[in-house]
Amino acid sequence: MMAELRGQVRYRFRADEHDVHVVLEGEASWVKKHVSDLGLEGVGWTMPIATEMRPSNTSGVDVSSYDDEDFEDGESSSMPQKPKDMGPTPDPSRIPVVRRPIGQLNLEQELDLLGLEAPVRPDPIELMEALEEMEPPRPVQGAMSVDPMAEAWLRELLSLVVRDYGITALKTEDIEEIASKRLGNREGTKLEVWLESLFTAGKLVKVHGGDATGWGPSPRWLSGKFS
């Protein structure tokens, strides 16, 4: 049913069983006339278009705190002004201050207070044994894959690290030690060049950490949705 509205409005009516979807947008009287001409009175709904809506009074501030001249005949002649009452003056003394010497933050203790466990760096031997127990994965699909089977094993390894240990990346040296044979016997520079190519393709992320470089999975690649 058409409400008594002014300004720009949008009318919608939908009947899926008849595959009917009606949308009318324009000045309220024009929309009301066409709704009547179409015989749609009493069905559907009409709402003001957002640009024509006055700010809702949800903050407890009296409506009179807005300037009435900002709205004329339901239409905004200018951007509405901010409320005149912005609440109490901030009191900096109520903000807790925490000071500690640089480097003295105990991350493990703070995580314990939050009920979280600190990430544990996985043992390469444990990861090697975990890969040994796995069934060979299906080769990666997609024209962008240079070595589908090696890429599939790398994804299994990084998935294990992220899921079971909460670690987001492994060093090049760790990847080589754990899974070199499953990665086409890639070692040293050859392995690093291959990992760099996966990074360029958007499948891996590179983590710089001082004297070592880490490699982590991109979410899409890890879920197998990367083609």
Stockholm file with secondary structure:
# STOCKHOLM 1.0

chainA/1-227         MMAELRGQVRYRFRADEHDVHVVLEGEASWVKKHVSDLGLEGVGWTMPIATEMRPSNTSGVDVSSYDDEDFEDGESSSMPQKPKDMGPTPDPSRIPVVRRPIGQLNLEQELDLLGLEAPVRPDPIELMEALEEMEPPRPVQGAMSVDPMAEAWLRELLSLVVRDYGITALKTEDIEEIASKRLGNREGTKLEVWLESLFTAGKLVKVHGGDATGWGPSPRWLSGKFS
#=GR chainA/1-227 SS CCCCCCSEEEEEEEEGGGTEEEEEEEEHHHHHHHHHHTTCTTSSEEEECGGGCCCCCCSSCCGGGSCGGGEETTEESSCCCCCSCCCSCCCGGGSCCCCCCTTCCCHHHHHHHTTCCCCCCCCHHHHHHHHHHSCCCCCCCSTTCSSHHHHHHHHHHHHHHHHHHCCCCEEHHHHHHHHTGGGTTCCHHHHHHHHHHHHHTTSEEEEEETTEEEEEECHHHHTTCCC
#=GC SS_cons         CCCCCCSEEEEEEEEGGGTEEEEEEEEHHHHHHHHHHTTCTTSSEEEECGGGCCCCCCSSCCGGGSCGGGEETTEESSCCCCCSCCCSCCCGGGSCCCCCCTTCCCHHHHHHHTTCCCCCCCCHHHHHHHHHHSCCCCCCCSTTCSSHHHHHHHHHHHHHHHHHHCCCCEEHHHHHHHHTGGGTTCCHHHHHHHHHHHHHTTSEEEEEETTEEEEEECHHHHTTCCC
//
